[in-house]
Structure formats: C-alpha cells, structure tokens
Amino acid sequence: MLLLTGHASVETSIEGMKLGAFDYLLKPIKLEDLLEKLAQALEKKDTAEHKRQSEQIRKLLKYW
C-alpha cells in the first residue's frame, strides 16, 4: 500500500506506516516517481512472499 496525500503531516505519515503503508508520497507527484515507488513496493511484496513460501517448504521438509 502506498499512501498518497496532498495534506502532509508527521502524524498522518506515522499512522499510515503503522497501518502497513510501504511509503508516504506527497501530491503532486511525477508519474515516473509513482511508478518507481509502485515497482519497489511490488518487489518488497514479492520478496516477502518468496521468503514465506520458502519457510513453509522448509517446515514441510523437516517432517519428512
């Protein structure tokens, strides 16, 4: 999740990050910057998913 706002405050950025936002972006934002942040967020999500799957496989193999 990316938090995109035109009303910046420290409180909203902290709250957004606590709720799971990957990053906090201020409007107006260049399309290239938004696309880069989206790519980074997807990469982080993919890495976390791969790690979770690898851990599940290790647990299953442990019982074999």
Buried (B, 14 or more C-beta within 10 A) or exposed (E): EBBBEEEEEEEBBEEBEEEEBBBBBEEEEEEEEBEEBEEEBEEEEEEEEEEEEEEEEEEEEEEE
